[in-house]
């Protein structure tokens, strides 16, 4: 059975994978005190260590050529130096950020020096000018056969991970995934977007990459559209430039489960919908809602703790909900630099339970950003 905790973790994953702009980037000044790999490091800000992952830059994995060279090159560039950290969000215990030193984007420098790949799949929060710069830097290194590009058959780290995982997959998918997670922990390497939050799930694992498509073929910033899901029996207003997706997770018994999500955002907030159907167990509408939100908050706080952030997220139940045969609860969310609302609707169908989760996350003062989204939600037959 896919636990409500795992559903909540996947809900967080949907936000991190899909939103083009969850919020304006924030900046802090800090000193680099440790370099863990070719794209992860630790900085000190007012004597508090923070773990950073350089956005959209993917060095070779442990076991690949140039893996150690990438780490040493990043150390040469930034260790013991004051930098600006331009970060957007937290993922897997790291602040996802650009690192700026003396006006130079260190991520672009790593690409230009041929010690990393530009990971286009994780560059969704870069500006268009950043993406153009990263493309140009990687292409220049390729043309000049710098660093890892000396090998004409160089394997991208995400392809290397996929190949390693394929070797592990056998008759027991759950065991294979546990072995892969343990190997990653021993190697102290960072996760790709497809692995995001997989370690926190425990025995289960996120399976493959999400299947994504635009909500609207003509979507654009600032415009909203009504989305209707026939399969999941709901409709809602959401930013028209958002995405619709499906993803799978493998549980502790090796069973694969699929969930459906929508994700959209603007300068005010991010908006998420997740729908899933799972074996019910002993849950009621109220207990299913409590478990989903508890897992969601716990997973957020685990990442805050890993990143060295002292603040914690909390969710306070506000009221019970009923809508066309579904029951549930509404919760007020408050966390580091964010406020929001989570609504969980669920209904038992025989031995299964349908769950639909709505969430709005905004900066403090943006509490009113939830009205149009939440009030537009309808259950359809």
JOZIRA-V368032 format. One record per pair of residues at least 12 apart in sequence whose ideal C-beta (glycine too) atoms are under 7 Angstrom apart, sorted by sequence separation. I is the first residue (numbers start at 1). J is the second residue. D is the distance in whole Angstrom. If there is no record, write none. Layout:
i=[I	I]
j=[J	J]
d=[D	D]
This chain:
i=[31	40	85	86	168	194	215	246	247	261	301	317	318	30	31	40	224	225	261	300	318	330	344	360	30	39	85	86	194	224	246	317	318	360	30	39	165	194	224	225	259	260	316	328	329	342	343	33	83	84	118	224	245	259	297	315	316	328	358	28	83	118	181	223	259	297	328	342	39	83	181	244	297	315	328	341	39	326	327	340	341	358	30	39	81	118	220	221	242	243	313	314	326	340	38	78	117	219	220	242	257	313	326	340	37	219	242	293	313	321	323	325	340	78	111	215	241	338	339	181	216	238	311	321	338	108	112	178	215	239	311	338	339	108	111	238	239	337	107	111	114	215	239	309	315	339	78	112	113	177	215	232	339	77	108	112	174	214	215	341	111	213	161	212	213	229	343	38	77	114	115	239	304	38	41	52	113	114	115	212	238	341	37	113	114	158	211	114	210	211	227	300	35	38	74	210	41	73	88	210	236	293	35	117	289	35	43	73	117	208	289	53	55	206	207	43	51	52	55	73	207	285	51	52	53	54	55	206	207	232	285	286	35	51	205	222	50	52	54	70	204	205	221	32	69	70	204	229	296	32	52	204	215	32	204	32	66	203	207	215	293	57	31	32	56	293	54	55	292	29	30	54	57	326	40	57	29	30	289	324	59	323	27	28	59	289	27	58	288	27	57	58	25	26	57	58	285	25	56	57	25	56	292	23	288	292	22	56	22	55	56	288	280	55	56	283	55	122	280	38	121	279	280	16	177	279	280	278	16	277	278	174	38	39	173	277	38	56	174	174	276	174	66	173	275	66	172	65	274	273	65	272	60	271	64	269	270	269	64	269	268	61	64	60	269	59	268	58	61	92	200	58	61	269	268	197	200	271	20	21	92	91	92	234	232	62	62	61	237	238	237	53	236	237	236	236	234	235	234	234	235	233	234	233	224	233	40	39	36	37	228	37	17	16	13	13	12	9	9	9	13	17	18	6	6	93	92	95	90	93	94	90	93	90	20	18	18	14	10	10	6	22	24	19	21	18	20	19	2	14	15	22	2	10	14	1	19	7	2	15	51	51	15	50	51	14	50	49	14	48	11	11	10	7	7	2	1	1	1	4	8	12	7	11	5	9	4	8	12	4	8	12	5	9	4	8	23	11	7	11]
j=[43	52	97	98	180	206	227	258	259	273	313	329	330	43	44	53	237	238	274	313	331	343	357	373	44	53	99	100	208	238	260	331	332	374	45	54	180	209	239	240	274	275	331	343	344	357	358	49	99	100	134	240	261	275	313	331	332	344	374	45	100	135	198	240	276	314	345	359	57	101	199	262	315	333	346	359	58	345	346	359	360	377	50	59	101	138	240	241	262	263	333	334	346	360	59	99	138	240	241	263	278	334	347	361	59	241	264	315	335	343	345	347	362	101	134	238	264	361	362	205	240	262	335	345	362	133	137	203	240	264	336	363	364	134	137	264	265	363	134	138	141	242	266	336	342	366	106	140	141	205	243	260	367	106	137	141	203	243	244	370	141	243	192	243	244	260	374	70	109	146	147	271	336	71	74	85	146	147	148	245	271	374	71	147	148	192	245	149	245	246	262	335	71	74	110	246	78	110	125	247	273	331	74	156	328	75	83	113	157	248	329	94	96	247	248	85	93	94	97	115	249	327	94	95	96	97	98	249	250	275	328	329	79	95	249	266	95	97	99	115	249	250	266	78	115	116	250	275	342	79	99	251	262	80	252	81	115	252	256	264	342	107	82	83	107	344	106	107	344	82	83	107	110	379	94	111	84	85	344	379	115	379	84	85	116	346	85	116	346	86	116	117	86	87	118	119	346	87	118	119	88	119	355	88	353	357	88	122	89	122	123	355	348	125	126	353	126	193	351	110	193	351	352	89	250	352	353	352	91	352	353	250	115	116	250	354	116	134	252	253	355	254	147	254	356	148	254	148	357	358	151	359	148	360	155	360	361	361	157	362	362	157	160	157	366	157	366	157	160	191	299	158	161	369	369	299	302	373	124	125	196	196	197	356	356	187	189	189	372	373	373	190	373	376	376	377	377	378	378	379	380	379	380	380	372	381	190	190	188	189	380	190	193	196	196	197	197	197	200	201	206	210	212	201	204	303	303	307	303	306	307	304	307	307	241	243	245	245	247	249	249	265	267	263	265	263	265	265	249	261	263	270	251	259	263	251	270	259	257	270	306	307	272	307	308	272	308	308	274	308	272	274	274	274	276	278	278	279	281	288	292	296	292	296	291	295	291	295	299	292	296	300	295	299	295	299	363	357	355	359]
d=[6	7	5	4	5	6	6	6	6	6	6	5	5	4	5	5	5	7	5	5	6	5	5	6	6	6	6	6	7	7	5	5	5	7	4	4	6	5	6	4	6	5	6	7	6	7	4	7	5	4	4	6	5	7	5	4	5	5	6	6	6	6	7	4	4	7	4	5	5	5	6	5	5	5	6	7	6	4	7	6	5	6	7	5	6	4	6	6	6	6	7	5	6	5	3	6	7	3	6	6	7	7	5	4	6	4	3	5	3	6	6	6	6	6	6	6	7	5	6	7	4	6	7	6	7	5	4	6	6	4	4	7	5	6	4	5	6	7	7	5	4	5	6	6	6	7	6	6	7	4	6	6	6	6	5	6	6	6	5	5	6	7	6	5	6	7	6	3	6	3	5	7	6	5	7	6	6	3	6	4	6	6	5	6	6	5	6	5	5	5	6	6	6	5	7	7	7	7	5	4	6	5	5	5	5	4	7	6	7	6	4	4	5	7	4	6	6	6	6	5	6	3	5	5	6	7	6	6	5	4	6	6	6	7	7	7	6	5	6	4	5	5	7	5	6	6	5	7	7	5	7	5	7	7	6	6	6	4	6	7	6	4	5	6	7	6	7	6	5	6	6	5	5	6	6	7	6	6	4	4	6	5	6	5	4	6	7	6	5	5	5	5	5	6	7	4	5	6	6	7	5	5	7	7	6	6	7	5	6	7	4	6	5	7	6	6	7	5	6	7	6	6	6	7	6	6	4	7	5	6	6	6	6	7	5	5	6	6	6	6	5	4	6	4	5	4	6	7	5	6	7	5	6	6	7	5	5	6	7	4	6	5	6	6	6	7	5	5	5	5	6	7	6	4	4	7	6	5	6	6	6	6	6	6	7	4	5	6	6	7	6	6	7	4	5	5	7	5	7	6	6	6	6	5	7	7	5	6	6	6	7	6	6	6	5	5	6	5	6	6	7	6	7	5	6	5	7	6	5	3	6	7	5	6	7	5	6	7	6	6	6	5	7	5	6	4	7	4	6	4	6	5	5	6	5	7	5	7	4	6	7	5	6	6	6	6	5	5	6	6	6	5	7	7	6	5	6	5	6	6	5	7	6	6	7	7	4	4	6	4	4	7	3	5	6	6	6	6	7	7]
